[in-house]
Amino acid sequence: MPVVLGYCRLVTAFNRWLAGAVSALAFVMVAVIGYEVVARYFFDAPTVWAMELSTLLFGPYFLLAGPYLLHTAGHVNVDILHARLPRRAAGWLDCLCHVLIALLAAVFIVQSLPVALNAFDSGETSFTAWNPPIWPVKALIPVAFLLLLLQAVAEAILAARRALAGEGSA
């Protein structure tokens, strides 16, 4: 059991660190959009790159922060059934939900990996006036879902442990 709990701690610690690192992208996006607003409305000189760059940064921001958000139970949740269940049953329901999230993440990995590889092989760009490469963002999609899968497995393990111990859910 210590190895399994070590896995849970390691995955969660990595996802916590990554969420903290990508949260800095929010400041970059605000600065980019702020620059665009000033350039457009005060100097009548809009950029061709600012809005596209902020869009390209937002994808990694929410994709890579998502696995840690799963750990903190920050995703949208409907607690109508969960709140009425006994603590042990709620723990098993949490375990089932995390297993389903892991399965869904696996499907997304399988479906997004060929798209990401194709984008990398072709050096895909956005085909706009600025035309930046977008394959790095597409490559992050299967990576983010792999991290989500790993976190969902860790959360399923912790939920099963809580259910077996008779403790409540997170």
Secondary structure, 3 states (H helix, E strand, C coil): CHHHHHHHHHHHHHHHHHHHHHCHHHHHHHHHHHHHHHHHHCCCCCCCCHHHHHHHHHHHHHHHHHHHHHHCCCCCCCCCCHHHCCHHHHHHHHHHHHHHHHHHHHHHHHHHHHHHHHHHHHCCECCCCCCCECHHHHHHHHHHHHHHHHHHHHHHHHHHHHHHHCCCCC
